[in-house]
Amino acid sequence: MDSMTRIERSLSQALALTRDSEGPPTLVTAMRYSVFPGGARIRPRLCLAVARACAEDAPELSAAGAAAIELLHCASLVHDDLPCFDDAATRRGRPSVHKAFGERIAVLTGDALIALAFQALARAAEAAPKRLVDLVGIIARSIGAPAGIIAGQAWECESQVDLCAYQQAKTGALFAAATAAGAAAAGDDSARWYLLGERIGEAYQIADDIRDVVSSEHELGKPTGQDEALGRPNAVHRLGIGDAVARLEGLVQSALEVVPRCPGAADLKAHILGEASRLLPRELARPAA
């Protein structure tokens, strides 16, 4: 079964836990709306790619870990779009959750998706129960303080922001969780895999900064120019477009260099290169040497 099929099935199984006739129907509908249809599922696919590279032997657990990471990502998007943060009217080419369902339901949707991520992990614990403690710790670390995605949003509330710390929390933390969780689910030492995720995450954040400056809302399916409008840190504003592109390319190369030794290292590097080839807008992409 290919990665996308595994991810979509795991997400569907997780959302099925919310189908309770006694539950609030608007919340349940908003949760599904925020998850389906999804984007590229970049983080969960990375999680599964690492699990495969580590000779995956508990596919149910690694799929649950991948689903949990995507649920957390979706939760962060719902909260990021709220009027108190970006006040974004669109996401993935359609109304954002707070525009479609109201601000109160949007706040609760993000909260509920965070809880659901851990429910998904718990349901899969039977596959390899001794690995669950590590997985829960990895994923909890990626969303809270001092350096998870919630901390990343909190940095936007500060008057002075360290760009590196902001990027590592806002984006890098969940990518680091993806690589570490994939390894942990496969029984490998998760500590060896954080650096790889951090490098990939920083590359994705810089790519997102670049697209915010040079792409259109039609291309991205969400508002652009938000960083300048809201006074948020942006690599292009700090470095210039040329140096930002060079920094992104250097991070991709660095990520390849820090892939830990594992049975499927070659395939994992190919996965990383394939994903990296789609990071930059076509007009900025340079041909491979």
C-alpha positions in Angstrom: 0.0 0.0 0.0 1.4 3.4 -1.0 2.1 6.1 1.6 -0.8 8.4 0.6 -3.3 5.6 0.9 -2.0 4.6 4.3 -2.2 8.2 5.5 -5.7 8.9 4.2 -6.9 5.6 5.7 -5.4 6.4 9.1 -6.8 9.9 9.1 -10.3 8.5 8.2 -10.0 6.0 11.0 -9.1 8.8 13.5 -11.9 11.1 12.4 -14.3 8.1 12.7 -13.8 8.4 16.4 -15.8 11.7 16.3 -18.9 10.3 14.7 -21.1 10.3 17.8 -24.8 11.1 17.3 -24.7 12.8 20.7 -21.8 15.0 19.9 -22.0 18.6 18.5 -22.5 18.1 14.7 -20.9 21.4 13.7 -17.7 20.7 15.5 -17.5 17.2 13.9 -18.2 18.6 10.5 -15.5 21.4 11.0 -12.9 18.8 12.0 -13.5 16.8 8.8 -13.5 20.0 6.8 -10.1 21.0 8.2 -8.5 17.6 7.4 -10.2 16.6 4.1 -9.3 17.1 1.3 -5.7 17.6 2.5 -2.7 19.1 1.0 0.5 17.2 0.0 0.7 15.5 3.4 4.4 16.3 3.4 5.0 15.6 7.1 3.2 12.3 7.4 4.9 11.1 4.2 8.2 12.0 5.6 7.4 10.1 8.8 6.5 6.9 6.8 9.6 7.3 4.6 11.8 7.3 7.7 9.9 4.3 9.2 10.5 2.4 5.9 14.2 3.4 5.9 14.5 2.0 9.4 13.0 -1.4 8.3 9.5 -0.7 9.5 8.0 -3.7 11.4 4.9 -2.1 13.1 3.1 -0.5 10.2 -0.1 0.3 12.2 1.9 2.3 14.7 3.9 4.2 12.1 0.7 5.0 10.2 -0.9 6.3 13.4 2.2 8.4 14.1 2.0 9.9 10.7 -1.7 10.6 11.1 -1.1 12.2 14.5 1.5 14.6 12.9 -0.9 15.5 10.1 -3.7 16.2 12.6 -1.5 18.5 14.6 -0.5 20.3 11.4 -4.1 20.8 10.4 -4.8 22.1 14.0 -2.0 24.6 13.6 -3.4 25.8 10.3 -6.9 26.3 11.8 -5.5 28.4 14.7 -3.0 30.2 12.4 -5.9 31.4 10.2 -7.9 32.9 13.1 -8.6 36.6 13.2 -6.3 37.0 16.2 -3.3 35.7 14.1 -3.4 35.9 10.3 -7.1 36.5 9.8 -6.8 34.5 6.6 -10.0 34.1 4.6 -8.9 31.1 2.6 -6.9 27.9 3.1 -6.3 25.3 0.4 -8.4 27.3 -2.1 -11.6 27.5 0.0 -12.9 29.4 3.0 -10.8 28.9 6.1 -12.4 27.1 9.1 -13.3 30.3 11.0 -14.9 31.8 7.8 -16.9 28.6 7.1 -18.0 27.8 10.7 -17.3 30.8 12.9 -14.5 31.8 15.1 -15.6 29.9 18.2 -16.0 26.6 16.4 -12.6 27.2 14.7 -10.8 27.5 18.1 -12.5 24.3 19.3 -11.7 22.5 16.1 -8.0 23.1 16.5 -8.2 22.0 20.1 -10.1 18.9 19.2 -7.7 17.9 16.5 -4.8 18.1 19.0 -6.6 15.7 21.3 -7.5 13.5 18.4 -3.9 13.1 17.4 -3.1 11.4 20.8 -6.3 9.3 20.5 -5.0 8.0 17.2 -1.7 7.0 18.8 -3.4 5.3 21.7 -5.6 3.2 19.4 -2.5 1.9 17.6 -0.5 1.2 20.8 -1.3 -2.5 20.7 1.0 -3.0 17.7 4.1 -2.1 19.7 3.1 -0.9 23.2 6.7 -0.4 24.4 7.3 2.2 21.7 4.3 4.4 22.6 6.0 6.3 25.4 8.7 7.5 23.1 6.2 8.4 20.4 3.9 10.4 22.8 6.9 12.3 24.1 8.2 13.1 20.6 4.8 14.4 19.5 4.0 16.3 22.7 7.4 18.1 22.5 6.6 19.2 18.9 3.5 21.1 19.8 4.1 22.8 23.2 6.6 25.1 24.8 9.4 26.0 24.7 10.0 25.0 21.1 6.9 23.4 19.6 4.4 24.8 17.1 2.4 26.6 19.8 5.6 28.4 20.9 6.1 29.3 17.2 2.8 31.1 17.1 3.7 32.7 20.4 6.8 34.2 18.9 4.6 36.1 16.6 3.3 37.9 19.7 6.7 39.2 20.7 8.1 42.6 19.8 11.6 41.1 18.9 12.0 37.7 17.3 15.0 35.5 16.7 14.4 34.3 13.1 16.1 30.9 13.6 14.2 30.2 16.9 10.9 31.2 15.3 11.4 29.0 12.2 12.5 26.0 14.3 9.4 26.3 16.5 6.8 27.3 13.9 7.9 24.7 11.2 11.0 22.7 12.2 9.4 21.2 15.3 6.8 19.2 13.4 9.3 18.1 10.8 11.6 16.9 13.5 8.7 15.1 15.1 8.0 13.4 11.7 11.5 12.0 11.4 11.8 11.1 15.1 8.4 9.5 15.2 9.0 7.5 12.1 12.2 6.1 13.6 10.6 5.4 17.0 7.6 3.6 15.5 10.1 1.3 13.7 12.0 0.7 16.9 15.1 2.8 16.0 16.7 5.4 18.3 14.6 8.5 17.7 17.3 10.8 19.0 19.4 10.2 15.9 16.7 11.6 13.7 15.9 15.0 15.1 18.6 16.9 13.2 17.4 15.7 9.9 13.9 16.9 10.6 15.1 20.2 11.8 17.1 20.8 8.6 14.2 19.8 6.4 11.8 21.9 8.5 13.9 25.1 8.2 14.1 24.5 4.4 10.4 24.3 4.2 9.9 27.5 6.3 12.3 29.4 4.0 10.4 28.1 1.0 7.2 29.2 2.6 8.7 32.7 3.2 9.7 32.9 -0.5 6.3 31.8 -1.7 4.7 34.4 0.5 6.7 37.1 -1.2 6.7 35.9 -4.9 3.6 33.7 -5.4 0.0 34.6 -5.8 -3.0 33.6 -3.7 -4.3 31.6 -6.7 -1.1 29.6 -6.8 -1.0 28.9 -3.1 -4.7 28.7 -2.2 -4.2 31.1 0.7 -3.4 34.8 1.1 0.1 36.0 0.3 2.1 38.9 1.5 1.0 38.1 5.0 4.4 38.3 6.6 5.0 41.9 5.5 1.4 42.9 6.3 1.5 41.5 9.8 5.2 42.4 10.6 6.2 38.7 10.9 9.8 37.4 10.5 10.5 36.3 6.9 13.8 35.0 5.5 13.4 37.0 2.3 12.9 40.3 4.2 16.0 39.5 6.3 18.3 38.0 3.6 17.0 39.0 0.2 15.6 36.6 -2.3 19.0 35.4 -3.6 20.4 34.6 -0.3 17.1 33.0 0.9 17.2 30.7 -2.1 20.8 29.8 -1.5 20.1 29.2 2.2 17.2 26.8 1.3 19.4 24.9 -1.2 22.2 24.6 1.5 19.7 23.2 4.0 18.5 20.5 1.6 22.1 19.5 0.9 22.8 19.5 4.7 19.7 17.3 5.3 21.1 14.7 2.9 24.4 14.7 4.7 22.9 14.1 8.1 20.6 11.2 7.2 21.5 8.6 9.8 22.9 5.2 8.8 19.9 2.9 8.2 18.9 0.1 5.8 16.9 2.4 3.5 19.1 5.5 3.5 19.4 5.7 -0.3 15.6 5.6 -0.8 15.1 8.2 2.0 17.6 10.5 0.3 15.7 10.1 -3.0 12.5 11.0 -1.2 14.0 14.1 0.3 15.4 15.2 -3.1 12.0 14.6 -4.8 10.3 16.8 -2.2 12.9 19.5 -2.4 12.5 19.8 -6.2 9.0 21.1 -5.6 9.8 23.7 -2.9 10.6 26.7 -5.0 8.3 28.5 -7.5 9.2 27.5 -11.0 10.7 30.9 -11.9 13.2 30.6 -9.1 14.2 27.0 -9.4 17.7 26.4 -10.7 18.5 23.3 -12.7 20.4 20.6 -10.8 24.1 20.6 -11.4 
